[in-house]
Amino acid sequence: MRKPLTVLLTASLLLSACGGWSTSRVNPTNWFGSSSSTPVPATEGTTVAANPLLPANADRKGVFSRPDQVDKSVPIQTISALSVEPTTTGAILRVTGLASRQGAYNTRLKLDLSEENIANGTLSYTFRVVYPNEPTPQGSERTRTITEAVSLSNKDLEGIKLIRVIGELNVRETRRR
């Protein structure tokens, strides 16, 4: 019983003497000083600030880099329904389309930006799908029906009078009341 008590007393005395640990040079948190702000030295002939983390030849492709993907999507055959459902932060644009055959995937509403659309207050989308490479059956309308939605904020809808969705065979539009 005396040995554990002696060890405990000795350890507590040694630890109480370590009050200067926070200012000690042995403490790893004191190895670097505090930070300070300094202006960036100006270099001659350089007008664009370069990112020092990116290599100068970042636009070149590497040996193991993949080629750019080719867009294999096409417009869906028919746009069958278009609705704009208001929300507290804007609206949800819901589009239902009919594909020409079964197996369509990777659907998306691609925004078509043009000067004419912006000037007329038109928000135009193209409903695009990707079909499999191998032939698939046409199937019934129910198996070819695809619905896609996109969320629009109040800022996106600002100044918009017409929303248009383009398919392969038809175009559906809705006007603001």
C-alpha positions as CSV (number, residue, x, y, z in Angstrom):
1,M,0.0,0.0,0.0
2,R,2.9,2.3,0.7
3,K,4.4,1.9,-2.8
4,P,1.3,3.0,-4.8
5,L,0.8,5.9,-2.5
6,T,4.4,7.0,-2.9
7,V,4.2,6.7,-6.6
8,L,0.9,8.7,-6.7
9,L,2.3,11.5,-4.5
10,T,5.5,11.7,-6.6
11,A,3.6,11.8,-9.9
12,S,1.3,14.6,-8.6
13,L,4.2,16.7,-7.5
14,L,5.9,16.3,-10.9
15,L,2.8,17.2,-12.8
16,S,2.2,20.3,-10.7
17,A,5.7,21.5,-11.6
18,C,4.8,21.3,-15.3
19,G,2.9,24.6,-15.3
20,G,5.2,26.1,-17.8
21,W,4.4,23.5,-20.5
22,S,2.3,25.9,-22.5
23,T,5.2,28.3,-23.0
24,S,7.9,25.6,-23.3
25,R,9.9,25.2,-26.6
26,V,9.2,21.4,-26.3
27,N,5.5,22.0,-26.8
28,P,4.7,21.3,-30.5
29,T,2.0,24.0,-30.6
30,N,4.7,26.6,-30.0
31,W,7.0,25.6,-32.9
32,F,5.5,28.2,-35.3
33,G,4.7,31.7,-34.4
34,S,1.4,33.5,-34.9
35,S,0.3,34.4,-38.4
36,S,0.4,37.9,-39.8
37,S,-0.8,39.5,-43.0
38,T,1.6,40.9,-45.6
39,P,0.9,42.4,-49.0
40,V,1.6,40.3,-52.1
41,P,4.6,41.5,-53.9
42,A,3.8,42.9,-57.4
43,T,5.5,41.1,-60.3
44,E,6.2,42.8,-63.6
45,G,4.2,41.9,-66.7
46,T,1.7,39.7,-64.8
47,T,-1.9,41.0,-64.8
48,V,-3.8,37.8,-64.1
49,A,-3.4,36.2,-60.7
50,A,-2.3,32.6,-61.2
51,N,-3.3,29.8,-58.9
52,P,0.0,28.5,-57.4
53,L,-1.6,25.1,-56.7
54,L,-2.3,24.4,-60.4
55,P,0.6,23.6,-62.8
56,A,1.2,26.0,-65.6
57,N,0.3,23.3,-68.2
58,A,-2.9,22.2,-66.6
59,D,-4.8,22.4,-69.9
60,R,-2.8,19.6,-71.5
61,K,-4.0,16.1,-71.2
62,G,-2.0,13.5,-69.2
63,V,-1.0,10.0,-70.3
64,F,-3.8,8.4,-68.3
65,S,-6.5,11.1,-68.8
66,R,-9.8,10.1,-70.3
67,P,-11.0,11.7,-73.5
68,D,-13.9,14.2,-73.3
69,Q,-17.3,12.4,-73.3
70,V,-19.4,12.7,-76.4
71,D,-23.0,13.8,-75.8
72,K,-25.1,10.9,-77.1
73,S,-28.4,12.4,-76.0
74,V,-31.2,13.2,-78.4
75,P,-34.5,15.1,-77.9
76,I,-37.4,12.9,-76.6
77,Q,-39.9,12.1,-79.3
78,T,-43.0,13.8,-77.9
79,I,-43.7,16.1,-74.9
80,S,-47.0,15.0,-73.5
81,A,-47.5,17.2,-70.4
82,L,-46.0,20.3,-69.0
83,S,-46.8,21.8,-65.6
84,V,-45.4,24.6,-63.4
85,E,-46.1,24.0,-59.7
86,P,-45.4,27.1,-57.4
87,T,-43.3,26.6,-54.3
88,T,-42.3,29.1,-51.5
89,T,-38.9,29.6,-53.2
90,G,-39.9,29.6,-56.8
91,A,-41.5,26.8,-58.9
92,I,-41.0,23.2,-60.0
93,L,-41.2,22.6,-63.8
94,R,-42.5,19.1,-64.4
95,V,-42.4,17.6,-67.9
96,T,-43.7,14.3,-69.1
97,G,-42.5,12.9,-72.4
98,L,-43.0,9.8,-74.6
99,A,-39.8,8.1,-75.8
100,S,-39.7,6.5,-79.2
101,R,-38.7,3.1,-77.7
102,Q,-38.1,1.5,-74.4
103,G,-34.9,1.7,-72.4
104,A,-34.3,5.5,-72.5
105,Y,-32.1,6.7,-69.6
106,N,-30.1,9.6,-68.4
107,T,-33.0,12.0,-68.9
108,R,-32.5,15.7,-68.4
109,L,-34.0,19.1,-69.2
110,K,-31.2,21.0,-70.9
111,L,-31.4,24.8,-70.7
112,D,-31.2,26.6,-74.1
113,L,-29.6,30.0,-73.5
114,S,-29.9,32.4,-76.4
115,E,-30.0,36.2,-76.7
116,E,-33.4,36.0,-78.4
117,N,-34.9,34.0,-75.5
118,I,-33.5,36.3,-72.9
119,A,-34.8,39.4,-74.7
120,N,-38.3,37.9,-75.1
121,G,-38.4,36.7,-71.5
122,T,-38.5,33.0,-72.5
123,L,-37.1,30.1,-70.5
124,S,-36.5,27.4,-73.0
125,Y,-35.5,23.7,-72.3
126,T,-34.9,20.7,-74.5
127,F,-36.0,17.3,-73.0
128,R,-33.1,15.0,-73.8
129,V,-32.7,11.3,-73.3
130,V,-30.1,8.6,-74.2
131,Y,-31.1,5.4,-75.8
132,P,-29.2,2.1,-75.5
133,N,-26.9,1.1,-78.3
134,E,-28.6,-2.3,-78.8
135,P,-32.1,-2.3,-80.3
136,T,-35.0,-2.4,-77.8
137,P,-38.7,-3.0,-78.4
138,Q,-41.0,0.0,-78.9
139,G,-43.4,-1.3,-76.2
140,S,-46.6,0.4,-75.0
141,E,-46.9,4.1,-74.2
142,R,-46.9,3.3,-70.5
143,T,-43.5,1.7,-70.6
144,R,-42.0,4.6,-72.7
145,T,-43.4,7.5,-70.5
146,I,-40.7,9.5,-68.7
147,T,-41.1,12.4,-66.3
148,E,-38.4,14.9,-65.5
149,A,-38.5,17.9,-63.2
150,V,-36.3,20.9,-62.5
151,S,-36.5,23.4,-59.6
152,L,-36.6,27.1,-60.5
153,S,-35.9,29.8,-58.0
154,N,-37.6,33.1,-57.8
155,K,-34.5,34.7,-59.3
156,D,-34.6,32.3,-62.3
157,L,-38.3,33.2,-62.9
158,E,-37.7,36.9,-62.7
159,G,-38.8,38.5,-65.9
160,I,-39.9,35.2,-67.5
161,K,-43.2,35.4,-69.4
162,L,-43.0,32.1,-71.2
163,I,-41.6,28.6,-70.4
164,R,-41.0,26.4,-73.4
165,V,-40.0,22.7,-73.6
166,I,-38.8,21.3,-76.9
167,G,-39.1,17.6,-78.0
168,E,-38.3,16.0,-81.3
169,L,-41.9,16.2,-82.8
170,N,-43.5,18.9,-80.7
171,V,-43.1,21.9,-78.4
172,R,-45.1,22.6,-75.3
173,E,-45.3,26.1,-73.8
174,T,-46.9,27.7,-70.8
175,R,-47.4,31.4,-70.2
176,R,-47.4,33.4,-66.9
177,R,-50.8,34.7,-65.9
